[in-house]
């Protein structure tokens, strides 16, 4: 299973999101520590879910 698919599957099961984007940004990290030659090592995830209702944003993401 591709990493992006695994991330999507787990987030869908845990959060029942209204909106979910899993963006592979591995190409931005080529040559960095943790980057894999085949890619799928760095992702940006955007989730909108009622599971977050009532939560406040952390200063880093606000």
C-alpha positions as CSV (number, residue, x, y, z in Angstrom):
1,X,0.0,0.0,0.0
2,X,1.3,3.4,-0.8
3,X,2.1,5.7,2.1
4,X,-0.4,8.4,1.0
5,X,-3.2,5.8,0.8
6,X,-2.4,4.5,4.3
7,X,-2.5,8.0,5.7
8,X,-5.8,8.7,4.0
9,X,-7.3,5.4,5.1
10,X,-6.3,5.9,8.8
11,X,-7.5,9.6,8.9
12,X,-10.8,8.7,7.3
13,X,-11.4,5.9,9.8
14,X,-10.4,8.1,12.8
15,X,-11.9,11.4,12.0
16,X,-14.7,10.9,9.4
17,X,-13.5,14.1,7.7
18,X,-15.7,16.5,5.7
19,X,-12.6,17.4,3.7
20,X,-9.3,15.6,3.5
21,X,-6.2,16.4,1.4
22,X,-3.0,14.3,1.6
23,X,-0.4,16.1,-0.5
24,X,3.0,14.4,-1.2
25,X,5.6,17.1,-0.8
26,X,8.6,14.7,-0.9
27,X,10.1,16.4,-3.9
28,X,10.7,19.5,-1.8
29,X,12.8,17.4,0.6
30,X,15.0,15.4,-1.8
31,X,18.5,15.0,-0.2
32,X,17.3,15.9,3.3
33,X,17.5,13.5,6.3
34,X,14.7,11.1,6.2
35,X,13.9,11.5,2.5
36,X,13.6,8.3,0.6
37,X,14.8,8.0,-2.9
38,X,11.5,6.6,-4.1
39,X,9.6,9.5,-2.5
40,X,6.6,9.3,-0.2
41,X,8.5,10.6,2.8
42,X,7.0,14.0,3.5
43,X,3.4,14.9,3.4
44,X,1.1,17.9,4.1
45,X,-2.3,17.0,5.4
46,X,-5.3,19.2,5.5
47,X,-8.3,17.9,7.5
48,X,-11.7,19.4,8.1
49,X,-13.7,17.3,10.5
50,X,-16.5,17.8,13.1
51,X,-14.2,15.8,15.4
52,X,-12.3,19.0,15.9
53,X,-15.3,21.0,16.9
54,X,-14.7,23.0,20.1
55,X,-10.9,22.6,19.8
56,X,-8.7,25.7,19.6
57,X,-5.8,26.1,17.1
58,X,-2.3,25.9,18.4
59,X,-0.2,29.1,17.9
60,X,1.9,27.3,15.3
61,X,-1.1,26.7,13.0
62,X,-3.2,29.7,13.8
